Amino acid sequence: MTNPLLTVDGLRVTFPVRGSLRRNRFVAVEGASLTVEENEIVAVVGESGSGKTTVARCVVGLQRADAGVMTFGGSPLPARRTPELRRAIQMVFQDPRSSLNPRMQVGAIVDEAWCMHPSVAPPGPRADAIVAALADVGLEPDVADRYPAQLSGGQCQRVSLARALALEPRLIVCDEAVSALDVSVQAQVLRLLIELRTTRRLSMLFISHDLGVVHQIADRVVVMRAGRIVEEGTADEVFSAPGHEYTKALLDAALELNDLGT
């Protein structure tokens, strides 16, 4: 049996409490452990403040953990990431507009990724490579000459994906990557992610509070509450026979919201 692509074991993350005279710390994540296999989509779900985004930020190296061990491709993930690790683990953020430089044209945004990681820069004319990168995420060539403000939210998220994919990552961490989009656009981006998983053999850590979205895309589901993992299983197991009361409550709440929308 091969080793998982990503392992997170016993992760603990704390933050200082503002205004505390005794330097008290708030425990955001406590003892979180999970794995992501090659070519697998693992969703981490939970309400706001459950710790799911903190786990994601630790995986990509944006947040240091107080304790725990993480490995990637069988090797330890250091606190200070090498350029190769930064390239191999890419993140797609919740707000596509805020993650793109508003003063740069889309073509320059994609090209900047290759400038920072020349080892994966494509041969040949860069303009052709940019057009190909945009086509991979369903964008027309003329988008390369536009600025983020001239694009829709869904188009901006596709640009974010194009930039990430340009670096040929092995793992993409999606932090609420479709939550800011309209439902119809959400479905388009989800279909794109599922297709990319197949064509690029990508692994994904998919952070979301939306169980409807998770049900469409995840192979396995990890449920977090108050910084701890309370349940884990295949998507079918978690959605058809949840074992924890918190998971049942999340599912019931999602069903009630769906009923309100019909």
C-alpha positions as CSV (number, residue, x, y, z in Angstrom):
1,M,0.0,0.0,0.0
2,T,1.4,3.4,-1.0
3,N,1.8,6.2,1.4
4,P,-0.8,9.1,1.3
5,L,0.3,12.2,-0.6
6,L,-0.5,14.3,2.5
7,T,-0.7,13.3,6.2
8,V,-1.6,15.6,9.0
9,D,-1.1,14.0,12.4
10,G,-2.0,15.6,15.8
11,L,-2.1,19.1,14.6
12,R,-2.5,21.8,17.3
13,V,-2.8,25.5,16.6
14,T,-3.3,28.3,19.1
15,F,-3.7,32.1,18.8
16,P,-3.1,34.7,21.5
17,V,-6.2,36.1,23.1
18,R,-6.4,39.9,22.6
19,G,-6.3,41.9,25.7
20,S,-5.3,39.0,27.9
21,L,-3.0,40.1,30.7
22,R,-1.8,36.5,31.2
23,R,-1.1,35.9,27.6
24,N,-3.8,33.3,27.3
25,R,-4.1,31.5,24.0
26,F,-7.2,30.3,22.1
27,V,-7.0,26.8,20.8
28,A,-8.1,26.9,17.2
29,V,-7.2,23.3,16.3
30,E,-6.6,20.4,18.7
31,G,-5.3,17.0,17.7
32,A,-6.4,17.1,14.1
33,S,-5.3,14.2,11.9
34,L,-6.2,13.4,8.3
35,T,-4.8,12.1,5.1
36,V,-5.2,12.8,1.4
37,E,-4.4,10.1,-1.1
38,E,-3.1,10.6,-4.6
39,N,-5.9,11.7,-7.0
40,E,-8.3,12.0,-4.1
41,I,-10.6,14.9,-3.0
42,V,-11.0,15.2,0.7
43,A,-13.5,17.7,2.1
44,V,-13.2,19.3,5.5
45,V,-16.5,20.6,6.7
46,G,-17.8,22.5,9.7
47,E,-19.4,25.7,10.8
48,S,-17.5,29.0,11.0
49,G,-14.8,28.9,13.6
50,S,-14.5,25.1,13.5
51,G,-10.8,25.2,12.6
52,K,-11.1,24.0,9.0
53,T,-9.4,27.0,7.4
54,T,-6.7,27.0,10.0
55,V,-5.9,23.4,9.0
56,A,-5.8,24.4,5.4
57,R,-3.4,27.4,6.1
58,C,-1.1,25.0,8.0
59,V,-1.0,22.7,5.0
60,V,0.1,25.4,2.6
61,G,2.5,27.0,5.0
62,L,0.6,30.2,5.8
63,Q,0.1,29.3,9.5
64,R,2.6,27.6,11.9
65,A,1.3,24.9,14.1
66,D,2.2,24.6,17.8
67,A,2.4,20.8,17.6
68,G,1.8,18.0,15.2
69,V,3.5,16.4,12.2
70,M,2.7,16.9,8.5
71,T,4.2,15.0,5.6
72,F,3.9,15.4,1.9
73,G,4.9,12.7,-0.6
74,G,6.4,10.7,2.4
75,S,8.7,13.5,3.6
76,P,8.2,16.0,6.5
77,L,6.6,19.3,5.6
78,P,8.9,21.9,7.2
79,A,7.7,25.2,8.7
80,R,9.7,27.1,6.1
81,R,8.8,25.7,2.7
82,T,11.2,25.2,-0.1
83,P,10.3,26.7,-3.5
84,E,9.5,23.2,-4.7
85,L,7.0,22.6,-1.9
86,R,5.4,26.0,-2.5
87,R,5.0,25.1,-6.1
88,A,3.6,21.6,-5.4
89,I,0.9,22.7,-2.9
90,Q,-1.2,25.5,-4.3
91,M,-4.2,27.3,-2.6
92,V,-7.3,28.7,-4.2
93,F,-9.0,31.2,-1.9
94,Q,-12.6,32.1,-1.1
95,D,-12.6,35.6,-2.7
96,P,-11.2,35.3,-6.2
97,R,-11.0,39.1,-6.7
98,S,-9.0,39.8,-3.6
99,S,-6.5,37.0,-4.5
100,L,-5.7,38.6,-7.9
101,N,-3.6,41.7,-8.4
102,P,-6.1,44.3,-9.7
103,R,-3.3,46.3,-11.5
104,M,-2.2,43.3,-13.5
105,Q,-3.7,41.9,-16.7
106,V,-4.8,38.2,-16.5
107,G,-2.0,37.2,-18.8
108,A,0.6,38.8,-16.5
109,I,-1.0,37.1,-13.5
110,V,-0.5,33.7,-15.0
111,D,3.0,34.5,-16.3
112,E,4.0,35.7,-12.9
113,A,3.6,32.2,-11.6
114,W,6.2,30.9,-14.1
115,C,8.5,33.9,-13.4
116,M,8.6,32.8,-9.7
117,H,9.0,29.1,-10.5
118,P,11.0,29.0,-13.8
119,S,11.6,25.2,-13.4
120,V,8.1,24.6,-14.7
121,A,7.9,27.5,-17.2
122,P,6.7,26.1,-20.6
123,P,8.9,26.3,-23.6
124,G,8.1,28.4,-26.6
125,P,6.3,31.7,-26.8
126,R,4.9,32.7,-23.5
127,A,1.7,34.3,-25.0
128,D,0.8,30.9,-26.5
129,A,1.4,29.2,-23.1
130,I,-0.9,31.7,-21.4
131,V,-3.7,31.1,-23.9
132,A,-3.3,27.4,-23.4
133,A,-3.4,27.8,-19.6
134,L,-6.6,29.9,-19.8
135,A,-8.2,27.3,-22.2
136,D,-7.5,24.6,-19.6
137,V,-10.0,26.3,-17.3
138,G,-12.5,27.3,-20.0
139,L,-11.5,30.9,-20.6
140,E,-11.2,32.5,-24.0
141,P,-7.9,33.9,-25.3
142,D,-9.0,37.6,-25.0
143,V,-9.3,37.2,-21.2
144,A,-5.5,37.5,-21.1
145,D,-5.7,41.2,-21.9
146,R,-8.4,42.0,-19.3
147,Y,-8.0,43.1,-15.7
148,P,-9.8,41.3,-12.8
149,A,-12.3,44.1,-12.4
150,Q,-13.5,43.4,-15.9
151,L,-14.3,39.8,-15.1
152,S,-17.1,38.0,-13.3
153,G,-16.6,36.3,-10.0
154,G,-16.6,32.9,-11.8
155,Q,-14.1,34.1,-14.4
156,C,-11.8,35.4,-11.6
157,Q,-11.9,32.0,-9.8
158,R,-11.0,30.3,-13.1
159,V,-8.0,32.7,-13.4
160,S,-7.0,31.7,-9.9
161,L,-7.2,28.1,-10.9
162,A,-5.2,28.7,-14.1
163,R,-2.5,30.4,-12.1
164,A,-2.3,27.5,-9.7
165,L,-2.4,24.9,-12.4
166,A,0.4,26.7,-14.3
167,L,2.8,25.4,-11.6
168,E,1.8,21.8,-12.1
169,P,0.9,21.2,-8.4
170,R,0.3,17.8,-6.9
171,L,-2.2,19.1,-4.3
172,I,-4.6,22.0,-4.5
173,V,-6.2,23.4,-1.3
174,C,-9.5,25.0,-2.0
175,D,-10.6,27.2,0.9
176,E,-14.3,27.9,0.4
177,A,-13.4,28.3,-3.3
178,V,-17.0,28.4,-4.6
179,S,-18.9,29.9,-1.7
180,A,-18.7,33.5,-3.1
181,L,-20.2,32.4,-6.4
182,D,-23.8,32.1,-7.6
183,V,-25.2,28.6,-7.6
184,S,-25.1,28.2,-11.4
185,V,-21.4,29.4,-11.4
186,Q,-20.6,27.1,-8.4
187,A,-21.8,24.1,-10.5
188,Q,-19.6,25.1,-13.4
189,V,-16.5,25.5,-11.2
190,L,-17.2,22.2,-9.4
191,R,-17.5,20.4,-12.7
192,L,-14.2,22.0,-13.7
193,L,-12.5,20.8,-10.5
194,I,-13.8,17.3,-11.0
195,E,-12.5,17.2,-14.6
196,L,-9.1,18.6,-13.6
197,R,-8.8,15.9,-10.9
198,T,-9.1,13.4,-13.7
199,T,-7.1,15.1,-16.4
200,R,-4.3,16.3,-14.1
201,R,-4.5,13.5,-11.5
202,L,-4.7,16.2,-8.9
203,S,-5.4,15.7,-5.2
204,M,-7.5,18.3,-3.4
205,L,-8.2,19.3,0.2
206,F,-11.6,21.0,-0.2
207,I,-12.6,23.3,2.7
208,S,-16.3,24.1,2.8
209,H,-19.3,24.8,5.1
210,D,-21.7,23.9,2.3
211,L,-22.6,20.2,2.6
212,G,-24.5,20.3,-0.8
213,V,-21.3,21.3,-2.5
214,V,-19.2,18.8,-0.6
215,H,-21.6,16.0,-1.6
216,Q,-21.0,16.8,-5.3
217,I,-17.2,16.7,-5.2
218,A,-15.7,14.8,-2.2
219,D,-14.5,11.2,-2.0
220,R,-14.1,11.4,1.7
221,V,-15.4,13.9,4.3
222,V,-13.8,15.1,7.5
223,V,-16.1,16.9,10.0
224,M,-14.7,19.5,12.4
225,R,-16.3,21.1,15.4
226,A,-14.6,23.5,17.8
227,G,-11.1,22.7,16.5
228,R,-11.5,18.9,16.7
229,I,-12.3,16.2,14.1
230,V,-15.5,14.5,15.2
231,E,-16.2,12.3,12.2
232,E,-14.5,11.0,9.1
233,G,-15.6,8.6,6.3
234,T,-16.4,8.3,2.7
235,A,-18.9,10.8,1.4
236,D,-21.6,8.1,1.1
237,E,-21.0,7.0,4.6
238,V,-21.1,10.5,6.1
239,F,-24.2,11.6,4.2
240,S,-26.2,8.4,4.4
241,A,-25.4,7.3,7.9
242,P,-23.7,10.1,10.0
243,G,-22.4,8.8,13.3
244,H,-21.9,12.0,15.3
245,E,-24.7,14.2,16.5
246,Y,-23.0,17.3,15.2
247,T,-22.8,15.9,11.7
248,K,-26.5,15.0,11.9
249,A,-27.2,18.6,12.9
250,L,-25.2,20.0,10.0
251,L,-27.1,17.7,7.6
252,D,-30.5,18.6,9.1
253,A,-29.6,22.3,8.8
254,A,-28.6,21.9,5.1
255,L,-31.9,20.1,4.4
256,E,-33.9,22.9,6.0
257,L,-32.0,25.5,3.9
258,N,-32.8,23.5,0.7
259,D,-36.4,23.3,1.7
260,L,-36.5,27.1,2.1
261,G,-35.1,27.6,-1.3
262,T,-37.7,25.4,-3.1
